[in-house]
Amino acid sequence: MLKKIILFLAIAIVIAAGIGIYLYNKPHETAADMEIFEEISANDLMKQFDTDRGAFMKKYLNKNLLVTGSVQSFGQDSIRTQLSMSTESNSSGIISVTFADSLELKPKKNQLIKIKGICIGFKEEIEMDGLVLLGPEIQLNQAVVAQ
């Protein structure tokens, strides 16, 4: 009986180690690897967000979006590459994009760009004494520039 238990545990450890090695070496999935859920403009995306945040989250959370918009700002350092897309919303909201890899060509301010990215949620607006300092921010991660 003891030999059967030891054999069972040895087989379980080998299987667990195999699964762990597979998952560790599995390539990281980016928006380029996923099917596009919806193609939408940055303005329309923010309008839907402003209209009903709950419905927005149910529809777009963890979905791969192809978003077209105008570059508001761009930054790249050793840790990440980030871009903000401006919108024409009443809430002064932006689309914040974090890229999977660094970009060779740096987008310029007000340049029209298409981004594939996975919607991971949003940040609330920042208010002080009833005055909105920063509007809401829809976040797209693992993004790539679409052709």
Secondary structure, DSSP 8 states (H G I E B T S, - for coil): -HHHHHHHHHHHHHHHHHHHHHHHHS----GGGS---EEEEHHHHHHHHHH-HHHHHHHHTT-EEEEEEEEEEEEE-SS-EEEEEE---TT--EEEEEESS--SS---TT-EEEEEEEEEEEE--EEETTEEEE--EEEEEEEEE--
